[in-house]
């Protein structure tokens, strides 16, 4: 007998997320916030409340925000997606916490060199944010670019994983007003503090 489709709301420091899942297979992670598009809950889905069972998708999401885990041991079962999107998301899940990848690098990894915009489209269609870590995808040179849940959340997630501020990735250096470790380490204030220590 198939496991029931369930949903649970997980409160986090960056908002409440609704996880829709069946066993270990996650279908959707929605941010419950006014003005943010939500997929909704399928008819007949059962509501689960905390405490969540060990290893269940909502428990794993809660543990991620409590810094008890960096990886998710779940399956992904989005209701709609193209084969290209799934390929991009599978490759993205190989990028560990604390690391980032550019849209162009991700396109090359899936064999679609020059398709950075198509990869950006896949990120925009990701129905399972955080678990499928689209926040780890950055622009050329480490620029923080589009994120459906808001750029401040993207920075928060990168900071939580230890990859913010970003190191500049390109030869031309950081973009104006872009916060990077290279920029901070080279700043006069940083050098003065290091010299005084």
C-alpha positions in Angstrom: 0.0 0.0 0.0 1.4 3.4 -1.0 2.3 5.9 1.7 -0.1 8.8 2.0 0.8 12.3 0.7 1.5 14.5 3.7 2.4 18.1 4.3 4.0 19.9 7.2 4.8 23.5 8.0 8.4 24.1 9.2 9.1 27.4 11.0 12.6 28.7 10.2 14.6 32.0 10.8 13.8 33.0 7.2 10.1 32.1 7.1 7.7 29.2 7.3 8.1 26.5 4.7 5.4 24.0 3.7 6.8 20.6 2.7 4.6 18.3 0.6 5.9 14.8 0.6 5.1 11.1 0.3 7.4 9.0 2.4 10.9 10.2 1.6 9.9 11.7 -1.8 9.5 15.5 -1.7 7.1 17.1 -4.1 7.1 20.7 -3.1 8.6 23.2 -0.7 6.6 26.4 -0.6 7.5 29.6 1.3 4.3 30.6 3.2 4.4 34.4 2.7 2.0 36.9 1.2 3.0 37.7 -2.4 5.0 34.6 -3.0 3.5 32.0 -5.4 2.6 28.8 -3.8 1.9 25.4 -5.3 -0.7 24.4 -2.8 -1.5 21.1 -1.1 -3.0 18.2 -3.1 -6.6 17.1 -2.2 -6.6 14.5 0.6 -3.0 15.2 1.8 -2.6 14.7 5.6 -1.3 17.4 7.8 1.7 16.5 10.0 2.6 18.6 13.1 5.8 18.7 15.0 7.5 16.7 16.4 8.2 15.2 13.0 9.3 11.6 12.6 13.0 11.0 12.4 14.4 11.2 8.8 11.1 12.6 7.5 11.5 15.5 5.0 10.1 18.1 7.4 12.4 16.9 10.1 15.4 17.1 7.8 14.5 20.6 6.8 14.2 21.7 10.4 17.6 20.0 11.2 19.2 21.9 8.3 18.1 25.2 9.9 19.3 24.1 13.3 22.7 23.3 11.7 22.4 19.6 12.5 22.7 18.6 8.8 24.0 20.0 5.5 22.7 17.4 3.2 19.2 15.9 2.6 18.6 12.2 2.4 15.4 12.5 0.4 14.1 11.7 -3.1 12.7 14.5 -5.3 9.4 14.0 -7.0 8.3 17.3 -8.5 4.9 17.1 -10.2 6.0 18.9 -13.3 9.4 19.4 -14.8 11.3 18.7 -18.0 14.1 16.2 -18.4 16.5 19.1 -18.7 15.3 20.6 -15.4 15.7 17.3 -13.7 19.2 16.9 -15.1 20.2 20.4 -13.9 18.8 19.8 -10.5 20.5 16.4 -10.1 23.8 18.1 -11.0 23.2 21.0 -8.7 22.6 18.6 -5.8 26.2 17.5 -6.2 27.4 21.0 -5.2 28.1 20.7 -1.4 27.1 23.2 1.3 29.8 25.8 1.5 30.4 25.8 -2.3 28.8 27.7 -5.2 28.6 27.2 -8.9 27.9 29.7 -11.7 25.0 29.3 -14.2 27.6 28.8 -16.9 29.5 26.1 -15.0 26.3 24.3 -14.3 25.4 24.4 -18.0 28.7 22.9 -18.9 28.4 20.2 -16.3 25.1 19.0 -17.9 26.6 19.1 -21.4 24.9 22.4 -22.5 27.8 24.8 -22.8 26.5 28.3 -23.5 23.1 27.6 -21.9 23.5 29.7 -18.7 20.1 31.3 -19.3 18.4 27.9 -19.7 20.0 26.9 -16.3 18.6 30.1 -14.8 15.2 29.1 -16.1 15.6 25.7 -14.3 16.4 27.5 -11.1 13.3 29.7 -11.5 11.2 26.5 -11.9 12.7 24.7 -8.9 9.7 23.6 -6.8 11.9 22.3 -4.0 14.1 25.2 -2.9 16.8 24.7 -0.2 16.6 20.9 -0.6 17.5 21.4 -4.3 20.0 24.1 -3.5 19.4 26.8 -6.2 20.7 29.3 -3.7 24.2 27.9 -4.4 24.0 29.1 -8.1 25.7 32.5 -8.6 26.4 34.8 -11.6 29.7 35.2 -13.4 32.3 36.6 -11.0 30.3 35.4 -8.0 27.5 38.0 -8.4 24.4 37.3 -6.3 21.6 37.2 -8.9 17.9 36.3 -9.0 16.3 34.1 -6.3 12.6 33.6 -6.2 12.6 33.7 -2.4 14.4 37.1 -2.3 18.1 37.9 -2.5 18.4 38.5 1.2 17.3 34.8 1.8 19.9 33.7 -0.7 22.6 35.6 1.1 21.3 34.2 4.4 21.5 30.6 3.2 25.0 31.1 1.7 26.1 32.6 5.0 24.6 29.7 7.0 26.6 27.3 4.8 29.8 29.3 5.1 30.1 30.5 1.6 29.1 34.2 2.1 30.8 36.6 1.5 31.8 35.0 -1.8 35.3 34.9 -3.1 35.6 36.7 -6.5 35.7 34.1 -9.3 36.8 36.2 -12.3 40.0 37.7 -13.4 38.5 41.2 -13.5 37.7 41.0 -9.8 34.5 41.8 -7.9 31.8 44.0 -9.3 31.2 47.4 -7.7 29.5 47.1 -4.3 29.7 43.3 -4.5 30.7 41.9 -1.1 33.4 39.2 -1.4 36.0 37.8 0.8 38.8 39.0 -1.5 37.4 42.6 -1.2 37.1 42.4 2.6 40.6 40.9 3.0 42.1 43.6 0.9 40.3 46.6 2.4 42.5 49.1 4.3 40.4 48.7 7.5 41.0 44.9 7.4 44.7 45.4 6.9 44.8 47.9 9.8 43.0 45.5 12.2 45.3 42.7 11.2 48.4 44.8 11.8 47.1 46.0 15.2 46.5 42.4 16.3 
